[in-house]
Amino acid sequence: MDNKLLLNSAIELKRLMEKKEISPVELTAAALQRIEETNEKTNAFITVCAEKALEDAKKVESKILKGEKIGLMAGIPTSIKDMEPVKGVRHTKGSLSHKDVIAEQDQICVERIKNEDGIILGKTNCCEFGHSGTTENKLGEPTKNPWDLNYTSGGSSGGAAASVASSITPVAQASDGGGSTRIPASFCGLFGMIATTGRIPRRNVGDLNWLPVNYSRIGPLSWYVEDTALMLQTISGNHPEAEALTIKSHVPNFLKDIKKNTLKDKKIGWSYNLGSRYIDPEIKKITESKVKVFEELGANVEELKFNMNLNDLEKPLHEHVMFALSYCTNYQYLKDNPNNLMPHVKNTILRGKEVTGEQYLKGLAKLNEFTNYVDSIFNDYDFIITPTMAISPHKFDEKPVIENERIKILKLNYEQIFENNNYDYSSWNFVLLQMTSPFNWSGNPAATLPCGFTSSNLPVGLQIIAPKEKEVELLQASWAFENISSWHNIRPKI
């Protein structure tokens, strides 16, 4: 079967299916064959639902042949990150503690993809409970980067990114609580986006869904900006069973005006380190050169002076707010069998137990202060642009750390990664989350754009951040950048 078919955008594939030039069954079969060709190399998928996918593709094909109305994602092969439940399918959350769980209900985004005739090929790999910027867990091999199989694909949505980068699916569902969509998208040379907090709901399943803080957001990653807009349109909007922070207002049309270059005379604040972060010099050089593209598109770019020290916020916003939440959510796994857990996850839960009420409340106050500060930046700027990542992809037995205010790569052995270390969620991930997590804290929509390659031929991403609920403008700016770039013409040979 010709794999060139899978190089097309989801938008183009849907057009070809509507014109009956290709069939949903043919496309789904090609995607499943591509999984067979690549998954032993990348470990992108943890569960494949081949029979159900082909069955669903036949239903879409029947609709097309009968001239019936089809959904937004009709016939498009996609995947669900294994952090979200798909009814009747294994739901591991990347954890040994969850390895035999079968989901009893669809997540809202899954329900909507199904309702819009999308074809779910299976569940993509993730790290345990989404608590890492790389994708390793105790269920099997780590997820590898299709550009170089010796390197990580990033995380926690590493399987989703590896799937799209391997040309299995044009678009994949991911999620991001500190960078977990943007990190793997950047490491794998893709477009990845999170919308405003609350734009895409999860199902309200308990008391913790009423908390005033939720850094984690579901969002797409894809080769093409339009394909992300397509999935965003599919899964956005309020729902009767949605969690508390869901945006109740009308969902805009993300696809309608996406190809308008609206950047003329827009004001963009560029910062290579947000004032205090530690950036690899090569990443700084590559991203700094690509910011000029926005000037070519008519925008005015100037240096942004970021006036809050982000490193000082790590303790109140990550260690106090997030660790307390991790303890409340996951303490039962620690009680049942702590040896099942990755060491940094176990350490995070234990440290979350020690967070005091005073620390948690002060963390919430500092979070509101920071959110208000970021909001104030957009009184002066239309967008913020930064590097997505402080470093390029690293190898599986390596860990980036900060020593003497510089990034250093440590070698780790199997025991240090999987059995015993003293890291927690924040310290395990600090270098990887430096540029992405602040905008989880603030709630702003943010995207990563492929912008070049390192001297080792590994992808580099440029991050663009917009004011809250300005996803349309973010997509338009991203499409304008994409339109004069050539990242779609360069794909990994896998």
C-alpha positions in Angstrom: 0.0 0.0 0.0 1.3 3.5 -0.9 2.4 5.3 2.3 2.4 8.6 0.4 -1.3 8.8 1.0 -0.5 9.3 4.7 1.6 12.4 4.0 -1.5 14.4 3.2 -3.2 16.7 5.7 -6.4 15.6 7.4 -8.2 18.4 5.5 -7.0 17.1 2.2 -7.7 13.4 3.1 -11.3 14.3 4.0 -11.7 16.1 0.6 -10.4 13.1 -1.2 -12.8 10.8 0.6 -15.8 13.1 0.0 -14.9 13.1 -3.8 -14.7 9.2 -3.5 -11.1 9.3 -4.8 -10.0 7.3 -1.7 -12.0 5.3 0.8 -12.0 5.6 4.6 -11.3 1.8 4.7 -8.3 2.2 2.4 -7.0 5.1 4.5 -7.5 3.2 7.8 -5.8 0.1 6.5 -2.8 2.2 5.3 -2.5 3.8 8.8 -2.7 0.4 10.5 -0.1 -1.0 8.2 2.1 2.0 9.0 1.7 1.1 12.7 3.0 -2.4 11.9 6.0 -1.0 10.1 7.0 1.5 12.7 5.7 0.7 16.2 8.4 -1.8 17.1 10.9 1.0 16.5 9.1 3.9 18.2 6.7 2.3 20.7 4.2 5.0 19.9 1.1 2.9 20.5 0.5 1.0 23.7 -2.9 -0.4 22.5 -4.0 -0.8 18.8 -7.8 -1.2 18.1 -7.4 -2.5 14.5 -10.8 -4.3 14.2 -12.8 -1.5 15.7 -11.0 1.1 13.5 -11.8 -0.8 10.3 -15.4 -1.4 11.4 -15.8 2.4 12.0 -14.2 3.2 8.7 -16.7 0.9 6.9 -19.5 2.9 8.6 -18.1 6.2 7.3 -17.6 4.7 3.9 -21.3 3.7 3.8 -22.4 7.2 4.8 -20.3 8.7 2.0 -21.6 6.2 -0.6 -25.2 6.9 0.5 -24.7 10.7 0.3 -25.4 11.1 4.0 -24.1 13.9 6.1 -20.6 13.1 7.6 -18.8 14.6 10.6 -16.0 17.0 10.8 -13.4 14.3 11.2 -15.1 11.7 8.9 -12.7 8.9 8.0 -9.6 10.6 9.5 -7.3 8.2 11.4 -6.4 9.6 14.8 -5.3 8.3 18.3 -6.1 8.9 21.9 -3.4 9.4 24.5 -3.6 6.7 27.2 -4.3 9.3 29.8 -7.9 9.6 28.5 -10.5 6.8 28.7 -12.0 5.1 25.6 -14.9 2.9 26.5 -14.1 -0.8 26.4 -10.3 -0.3 25.8 -7.4 -0.7 28.1 -6.7 2.5 30.0 -3.2 2.3 31.6 -2.4 6.0 32.3 1.2 4.8 31.6 1.3 2.9 35.0 1.7 -0.7 36.1 -0.9 0.1 38.7 -3.5 0.7 35.9 -2.2 -2.0 33.4 -5.4 -4.1 33.5 -8.0 -1.4 33.8 -10.7 -1.3 31.0 -12.4 2.1 30.6 -16.2 2.1 31.3 -16.9 5.5 29.7 -15.5 7.7 26.9 -13.7 11.0 27.8 -15.7 13.9 26.3 -13.1 14.5 23.6 -13.3 10.8 22.6 -17.1 11.0 22.5 -16.9 14.0 20.3 -14.3 12.5 17.9 -16.5 9.4 17.6 -19.6 11.6 17.0 -17.8 13.4 14.2 -16.8 10.1 12.5 -13.2 10.1 13.4 -11.4 6.8 13.3 -9.6 6.0 16.5 -6.7 3.6 15.8 -5.8 3.0 19.4 -4.1 4.5 22.5 -0.7 6.2 22.4 2.0 5.7 24.9 2.6 8.2 27.8 4.7 8.4 30.9 3.1 7.4 34.3 0.1 9.7 35.0 1.6 12.2 32.6 4.3 13.2 35.1 7.3 13.5 32.9 8.6 15.5 29.9 9.8 12.2 28.4 7.9 9.0 27.7 9.2 6.1 29.8 7.1 3.8 32.1 7.3 0.4 33.6 4.9 -1.1 31.0 7.5 -1.5 28.2 10.1 0.2 26.1 10.3 4.0 26.1 8.9 5.9 23.2 11.5 6.9 20.7 11.9 9.9 18.4 11.3 9.1 14.7 14.0 11.6 13.7 16.6 9.5 15.6 15.6 6.4 17.5 18.4 7.0 20.0 16.6 10.0 21.3 13.5 10.7 23.3 10.3 11.8 21.6 9.5 14.0 24.6 6.5 13.6 26.9 4.2 13.1 28.3 2.4 12.9 24.9 5.4 11.2 23.4 3.4 8.4 21.8 1.1 10.9 20.1 4.0 12.8 18.7 5.8 9.7 17.5 2.7 8.5 15.7 2.2 11.8 13.8 5.9 12.2 13.1 5.9 8.6 11.7 3.1 9.6 9.3 0.6 7.2 10.9 -2.0 9.8 11.7 -2.2 13.4 10.5 -3.4 14.6 13.9 -3.5 13.1 17.4 -5.1 13.9 20.7 -2.5 14.9 23.3 -2.6 16.7 26.7 -0.4 19.2 28.5 -0.1 20.0 32.2 3.3 21.7 31.9 4.4 21.2 28.3 3.3 17.6 27.6 1.9 18.5 24.1 4.4 21.2 23.2 7.5 19.3 24.4 7.0 16.2 22.2 5.7 18.4 19.3 8.9 20.4 19.4 11.2 17.4 19.8 9.4 15.7 16.9 9.1 18.6 14.5 5.3 19.1 14.7 2.7 21.8 15.4 1.3 21.4 18.9 -1.2 23.6 20.7 -3.0 24.1 23.9 -6.1 26.2 24.0 -7.2 28.5 26.8 -7.8 26.7 30.1 -11.4 25.4 30.0 -11.8 25.5 26.2 -11.7 21.7 25.9 -13.5 20.0 28.8 -12.9 16.8 30.6 -15.7 14.9 32.3 -16.5 15.8 35.9 -16.0 12.6 37.8 -15.5 13.7 41.3 -14.8 16.4 43.9 -11.3 17.2 42.6 -12.8 18.4 39.3 -14.2 21.4 41.3 -10.8 22.6 42.3 -10.0 26.3 41.2 -6.7 25.1 39.5 -6.1 22.8 36.6 -2.9 23.1 34.7 -3.6 20.2 32.4 -5.3 20.8 29.0 -6.3 18.5 26.2 -5.1 19.6 22.8 -4.1 18.4 19.3 -0.7 18.0 17.7 -0.3 17.6 13.9 1.9 18.3 10.9 -0.5 21.1 9.7 -2.0 24.0 11.6 -5.3 23.4 9.8 -5.5 19.9 11.1 -5.1 21.1 14.7 -7.9 23.6 14.1 -10.0 20.7 12.8 -9.6 18.7 15.9 -9.9 21.7 18.1 -13.2 22.5 16.5 -14.3 18.9 17.1 -13.5 18.7 20.8 -14.1 22.2 22.1 -17.1 23.6 24.0 -19.2 23.2 27.1 -20.8 19.9 27.9 -23.5 18.9 30.5 -21.0 16.7 32.4 -17.9 19.0 32.0 -15.5 19.9 34.9 -15.9 23.2 36.7 -13.4 25.4 34.8 -14.9 24.7 31.4 -15.5 27.9 29.3 -19.3 28.3 28.9 -19.2 30.9 26.0 -19.8 30.0 22.3 -17.0 28.2 20.6 -15.5 30.3 17.7 -15.0 28.9 14.2 -11.4 28.0 14.3 -11.3 26.9 10.6 -13.2 29.7 8.8 -10.6 32.5 8.6 -7.4 30.5 9.5 -5.7 31.5 6.2 -5.8 35.2 6.9 -2.5 36.9 7.6 -3.6 39.2 10.4 -0.1 39.9 11.6 0.4 43.3 9.9 1.2 45.9 12.6 0.7 43.4 15.4 3.1 43.8 18.3 5.1 40.8 19.4 7.2 40.5 22.6 10.2 38.2 22.0 12.1 36.7 24.9 14.7 33.9 24.6 14.6 33.1 28.3 11.6 34.8 29.9 14.1 36.8 32.0 15.4 33.9 34.1 15.4 30.5 32.4 18.5 28.6 31.2 18.8 28.1 27.4 21.2 26.2 25.3 23.1 28.7 23.0 22.3 26.7 19.9 18.6 26.8 20.6 18.8 30.6 21.3 20.5 31.2 18.0 18.1 29.1 15.9 14.9 30.5 17.4 16.2 34.1 17.5 16.8 33.9 13.7 13.3 32.5 13.0 11.5 35.3 14.9 12.4 37.5 11.9 9.8 35.6 9.9 7.1 37.4 11.9 8.7 40.7 10.9 8.5 39.6 7.2 4.8 38.9 7.8 4.3 42.5 8.9 4.5 42.3 12.7 6.6 44.5 14.9 8.9 42.4 17.1 10.6 43.8 20.2 12.4 42.4 23.2 10.0 41.5 26.0 11.2 42.4 29.5 9.7 39.7 31.7 9.6 41.1 35.2 8.8 38.1 37.4 11.5 35.5 38.3 10.0 32.2 37.1 12.5 30.1 39.0 11.2 31.6 42.3 7.7 30.4 41.3 8.6 26.7 41.0 8.2 26.0 44.7 4.8 27.6 45.3 3.2 26.7 41.9 4.7 23.3 41.2 5.9 21.9 44.5 3.0 23.1 46.7 -0.1 23.4 44.4 0.7 20.5 42.0 2.3 18.1 44.6 -0.8 18.5 46.8 -3.0 17.7 43.9 -0.8 14.7 43.0 -1.1 13.3 46.5 -4.9 13.7 46.5 -5.3 12.1 43.1 -2.7 9.3 43.4 -2.1 8.4 47.0 -4.1 5.1 46.7 -1.5 3.8 44.2 1.2 4.5 46.7 -0.8 2.7 49.4 -1.6 -0.3 47.2 1.9 -1.0 45.7 4.6 1.7 45.8 7.0 -0.5 43.8 4.7 -0.2 40.8 5.4 3.5 40.6 8.2 5.3 38.8 10.5 6.8 41.5 9.9 10.4 40.6 6.1 9.8 40.7 6.3 8.1 44.1 8.5 10.9 45.5 6.1 13.5 44.2 3.1 11.8 45.9 5.1 11.5 49.2 6.1 15.2 49.1 2.6 16.2 48.2 1.4 14.7 51.5 3.7 17.1 53.4 2.3 20.3 51.8 0.6 22.4 54.5 -2.6 24.3 54.1 -0.6 27.5 54.5 1.7 26.6 51.6 -1.2 25.6 49.4 -3.1 28.8 50.0 0.0 30.9 49.4 0.6 29.0 46.3 -2.9 29.8 45.0 -2.3 33.5 45.8 1.1 33.5 44.0 -0.6 31.8 41.0 -3.2 34.5 40.8 -0.5 37.2 41.0 1.4 35.5 38.2 -1.8 35.1 36.1 -2.6 38.8 36.5 0.9 39.7 35.5 0.8 37.7 32.3 -2.6 39.2 31.5 -1.1 42.7 31.8 1.6 41.9 29.3 -1.1 41.5 26.7 -2.2 45.1 27.3 1.0 46.0 25.4 1.5 43.0 23.1 -0.6 40.8 20.8 1.6 37.8 21.2 4.6 36.5 23.2 7.2 34.4 21.4 9.9 32.2 23.0 11.8 29.1 22.3 9.6 26.1 23.0 12.4 24.1 24.5 15.6 25.1 26.3 17.4 22.2 24.8 17.3 19.8 21.9 16.1 16.2 22.3 18.4 14.1 24.6 19.0 10.3 24.8 17.1 7.9 27.0 19.8 7.4 29.5 20.4 11.1 29.8 18.9 13.7 32.1 19.3 17.5 31.7 20.0 19.4 34.9 21.2 22.9 35.9 24.6 23.2 37.4 26.3 26.6 38.0 23.5 28.3 36.0 24.2 26.1 32.9 22.5 23.1 31.4 24.4 19.9 31.9 23.5 16.4 30.7 23.8 13.6 33.2 24.0 9.9 32.4 21.5 7.7 34.3 21.4 3.9 34.6 18.3 1.7 34.6 17.9 1.7 38.4 18.2 5.5 38.6 15.4 6.0 36.0 13.0 3.2 36.9 13.7 2.0 40.5 15.3 4.6 42.8 16.1 8.3 42.6 15.5 11.4 44.8 13.8 13.5 42.1 10.2 14.6 42.1 7.9 15.9 39.3 9.4 19.4 39.4 13.1 18.5 39.7 12.8 15.6 37.2 11.4 17.9 34.6 12.7 21.4 35.4 14.9 21.9 32.3 12.3 20.5 29.9 9.4 22.5 31.3 11.2 25.9 31.6 9.5 27.7 28.7 6.2 25.8 28.6 4.9 25.5 32.1 4.5 29.2 32.8 1.6 29.3 30.3 -0.1 26.3 31.9 0.1 28.3 35.1 -1.4 31.5 33.4 -4.0 29.6 31.4 -3.1 31.2 28.0 -3.4 29.4 24.7 0.1 28.5 23.3 1.5 26.7 20.4 4.9 25.4 19.2 5.9 25.8 15.5 8.7 23.8 13.9 11.4 26.3 13.0 14.6 24.4 12.2 17.1 21.8 13.1 20.2 21.6 15.3 23.6 20.6 14.1 22.6 17.0 15.0 19.6 17.3 12.7 17.1 17.2 15.5 14.0 19.5 15.4 13.7 22.8 17.1 10.4 24.6 18.0 9.3 28.2 18.4 6.6 28.9 21.0 3.9 31.5 20.4 1.5 32.6 23.2 -1.8 34.5 22.8 -4.2 36.3 25.2 -6.9 34.1 26.7 -9.7 32.9 24.4 -7.7 34.2 21.3 -7.2 30.8 19.7 -8.4 32.0 16.3 -5.7 34.7 16.3 -3.1 32.2 17.5 -4.0 29.7 14.7 -4.0 32.5 12.1 -0.5 33.6 13.2 0.7 30.0 13.2 -0.7 29.3 9.7 1.0 32.5 8.4 4.3 31.3 9.7 3.7 27.8 8.4 2.7 29.2 4.9 6.2 30.6 4.3 8.0 27.8 6.0 8.8 24.3 4.6 8.6 22.0 7.5 6.1 19.7 5.8 8.6 18.9 3.1 11.0 17.4 5.6 10.0 14.2 7.3 12.0 11.6 9.2 13.0 8.5 7.4 11.5 5.7 9.4 
